[in-house]
Amino acid sequence: MNAKLSLIEDLRAEHARFITRRWFLRQCGVGLGSMTLASLLGEDAARAAARTPVATGPLAPKQPHFKPKANRVIYLFMGGGPSQLDLFDFKPTLAKYNGQPVPKEVVMGQKYAFIKPDAALFASEFKFARRGRCGAELSEALSHLAEVVDDIAIVKSMTTDAFNHAPGQVLMQTGSPLFGRPSMGAWTLYGLGSESQNLPGFVVLNSAGGLSGGTALYGSGFLPTIYQGVPFRKSGDPVLFLSNPAGVTDKMQRRTLDLIKDLNEQHLAATGDPEIATRINSFEMAFRMQSSAPELMDVSKESPETLKMYGVEPGKPSFAMNCLLARRLIERGVRFVQLFHEGWDHHSEVVKGIKDQTGKTDQAGAALVKDLKQRGLLDDTLVIWGGEFGRTPMVEANADFGRKQGRDHHPQAFTMWLAGGGIKPGITIGETDDFGFHVVKDKVHVHDLHATILKLLGFDHTKLTYRFQGRDFRLTDVEGEIIENLVA
């Protein structure tokens, strides 16, 4: 091993002989900056505890266009399309006409993925009741959310342009149904930077199966890849190969990384390629995460009351564990935490499916709101819950596919909820028609939601742009209006 260290030093010396005086002077600015960054890293733990950002490096905290109401985001994405009609949007008229064909004037020539437009209407089998002081109507399947309903805002009038999962998920996360655009988390990190130097600024946690939109849902698109989300694994090392191989000490690894860093900085100075800066940052972040990531994942110091509130079973991956980790991540300065939970695509037996998924997610989602609030974090942490679209008021039944008592994809109207970070609590926005088919009041498009989220983060959504292929791109594309009655 000493021979390997000697070889590294020989390579460093050999490389130095080819550095001209002019090149060295030009490089000093980068080298000194890196030295300053290295000197600050030792203070990072204390700074993170005091929530004092380290103002250096490519992910340094940045000032938005105006004072933000939210400083960080936790997005609970329910992949598959939760049925708003069985959770939030109670429709007595469906019960009255249950089993009858949907009126033609309601369908208006719409086409669906799996059902015919004249399919029979299908009333929810769940009981609804008014909850909290605000009196919002919630399904019995959301008994835990009912406990925090006065702290959330429910939007019943969401609409989207996509009726299949992949384009719907990509549109919801990137503002476009086309692949290749930056995700909301990437835009947030690009605009605000990160307050953490020991963990990625954009972390992805997945508690269920694969997502139709794939890695595009947390990618950086045409932004430099330093802004993309970093997926954490469900068990073992949060990130693959985070632990050193047997026989490799921290000192040996640090000396190796220093050499690689020197070479990368020289290449960066010569080319200006931002992907080299990403590479430098990734190596350094991985080194620091060797101590910070295991500490993050160890929830043994959380109180028994907290674990019980979330429904966490230590050592068992779950949506509940991810909600707890989300809180721990934002406490450590992470800017955007994306939780993916797929499993809401109920083409068959929607009642059974809803019970299964709310059993996995309802308690933990409500606990996250409670926990953030009692720790004083909810005021400037924006929590978002929702999927890519809703479900039809008509039944899906197909013997060939083995489907019965299900609901098809429905982009015309669905429901999401938000909390904290400048959101008006205890309100319900928007209405749908008597069948829950079309929005009839306060329509909110995906672009409008994105524009409002960016406003809460301190940005004029028309000005947070990145020039690519000859034009300025933004999260809201060329549309988007602020949902003024949603903002406190």
Summary of the structure (lengths in Angstrom):
residues: 488
radius of gyration: 24.7
end to end distance: 61.0
largest distance: 85.7
contacts: 1653
relative contact order: 0.20
helix: 41%
strand: 18%
